[in-house]
Amino acid sequence: MTVGTAWQRVAAVLGPVLVVLGAIGVMVGVLQMLDAAGDVLEEVAVPVRLTTSDGLGADLALDVGGEPFDGVRVSGVPAGGAPDTDPRSDPLGIVVIHAPDASLGERFLSRADVLVRGAAVLVAAVALLPLLRAIARTAELGADAGRRLRVVALCVIVGGYVAPLLPWWATASVLGRLDGVHGMSAAPPHHLQAFVVAALVGLLAALLDGRDQAAAETA
């Protein structure tokens, strides 16, 4: 495989950078989990999808039947309008609800996305590292290139689709124990673009497998 000098330099730098970023993501995720485990206030902050809203200001108290829900508040609502408006998917937006008396599982799930994303980046970076080194040296990719790319495709799905869902599982648990709360939903946004990227990486893996098989047959 021949590539331009500029791409060789990019490949030489990209591999270690991705490994470092993945390692940092894992460390930050672990710190987040430790912080959640040691939270003496036992408060959890989870995303919620608004289904009804009066569009009032930020950091609101949560009222149920005209009475404030003790210890629970909502943040992320810009003053004068609905938050994060996307008329195609989130017409009223997504906000954050802060609830007390959270279980350890709720606190872990609410922050687990950072750890899972970091781990996905780290595993993908380690899988890509030999391939990027080969590109940097203008050498042939190894026979395991297809397998490594399939690992990367799986990491894309885990980090890009599964990880963002984890805080919403905590949301479902929190809303389930807040009796009388309405106008909020635990229906998460689905990042389906992760499957498109994974499919493209998987297609490249299949092409490399086909190349190696053809080379083996003609050898």
N, C-alpha and C positions, 0 to 999 in steps of 0.2 A: 504494500500500500504506500502510495506517495502522496504527500501533502505539502502545502506551502510552508515556508519557514515560519511565517506568522502563526499559522495554525499549530505548528509544532511547539512554539513557545507557549501558546495558550494551553495546549494539552499538558505541557510540562508543569505549568502553574496550577491548572484547574484541579488536578487530582488531589494534591496536598491541601488546597484550599477547601475543597468539599469535605475532606476528612476532618479538618479542623472545625469547620462549621457544624458538622454532625456531632462531633465530640462536645462542642460548646452547647449545642441544643440538648444533648443528653444530660449534661451537667446542670443546665438551667432547669430542665424538667425534673431531675432528682431533687434539686433545691426546692422547687415548687411543691413537690410531694411531701418533703420533710416539713415545709412550712404549713401545709394543710394538716398534716398529722399533729403538729404542735400548736395549732390554733386554739388558744384557751377560750376564745369567744365563741367557737364552734359556729361561725357564720360562714355562709357559702354565697358566692356570687355566680349566677348562672344566666345564660341568655334565654330570652323568651320572645316569642312572636306575638305582637299585638294583633288582636282581632277586632277590638273596639277601643277607641281612644278619644279623649276630649282635646288632645293636642296641647296640654298645658306645659308648664315649665319643667326644668330639669330637677333631678333628685327628689321625686315626688314621694309622699307617703302613700301607701297602698290602702285604700278605703274599701271596706266591704259593708254594704248596706248603710252607707253614710257614716260608719264608724271606722277609725283607723285600725289597721291590722297591726297588732303590737309587735314592734321590732322589725317590721318588714318595710323596705322602701324600694323604689324603682329609680334607676339612673340611666342616663344615656338619651333622655328626651330633650332635644333642643327647644329652648323657649320659643313659644309661638308656633310650633308646628310639629309634625310627626317625624320620628327619627329614621335615618337611613332609608329614605323612601325609594322604592323601586316598584313602579306601577305594574311591572310584569310578574313579580314574585312576592314582593313584600309591600303591599300598598300602604300599610300602616307602620311598617318598619319592625326592627328587632331592637329590644332594649335589654337591660340587665336588671334582674331582680336580686335583691340582697335579703337573705332569710336567715334567721337565727336557728339554733338547735339542730344544726345539720349533722347527719350521721357521718362517720368516717368515710364510708363509701361515696356519699354525695360530694364530700370535699375532695376526695381523690379524683373522681370522675370529672369534676368541674375544672381540674387543672391537668388532667392526663394527656390532653392533646399536645401540649408542648413536649412532653417526654416521648410520646409516640412519634411525633414528627421528627424530633432530633434523632431517634433511633433509626427511623426510616432513611433519613439523609445519610447517617453514618454507615449503615449497611450498604446502601446504594453506592456510596463513595468508595468503600473498600472493594466492592465488586467491580467498579469501573477503573480502579487505580491501575491494574496491569494493562488494561486496554489503552488508557491514556498514555502510559509510559511507552507502550509499543508505538503509538502514533508519534510521540515526541522523538523517538529514535528512528522513525521511518522504517519500522520493522513490521513483519507480518503479525496479524492478530493471532493469538493462540487458538488451539482447537476448542477451548472452552468458552470462546467469546459469546456464542449464542446462549449458553447457560447463564453466563454472567449478566447478559442483557435481560434475560427473563427474570432474574432476581431484581434487577433495577425496575422492571415493569411492575413487579409485585410491590416493591417499595413505593412506587408512585401511587398505587391504589391505597396502600395502607396509610401513607402520610398525607395524601391529597384528598382522600374520600373518607376513610374510616376515622382518622384522628379528629377531624372537625365534628364528628357525630358524638364523641364521648361526652362533652359538656351537656349536650342535649339529653342524654340519658339521665344525668343528674337533674336537669330541668324537669323531666317527667316525674321523678321522685319527689322533688320539692313541691311542684304544683299539686301532686296527689295528696299531700298532707296539709295543704293550706285550704281548709274547708271554706267554701263560699266564694272563693276567688273566681272571677270570670273575666272575659275579655283578653285572656292570655292563652297561648297554645305552646306546646312543646314540639310542634312539627318543625323539624330542622330543615335548613336549606341543603340541597344535595349538589355537591360539586362534581357533576358528571363529566366535566372536562378532564378529570383525572383519568377516566377510563379511555378517553380519546388519546391522551399522551401515552398511556400504558400500551394501548393497541399499536401505536406507531413504533414504540420501542420493541414490542413483541414481533412486529412485522420485520424490523431490521434483524432481530435475532433469527427469525426463520430464514431470511435471505442468507445470513452468514452460515447457518446450518446447511442450507442447500449448496452453497459454494464449497464448503468443506467436504460434503458428500460427493459432489461432482469431481473434486480434486482427488479424493480417495479412489474413485472408480477408474479414473484415467491414469492413476499411478502404476 
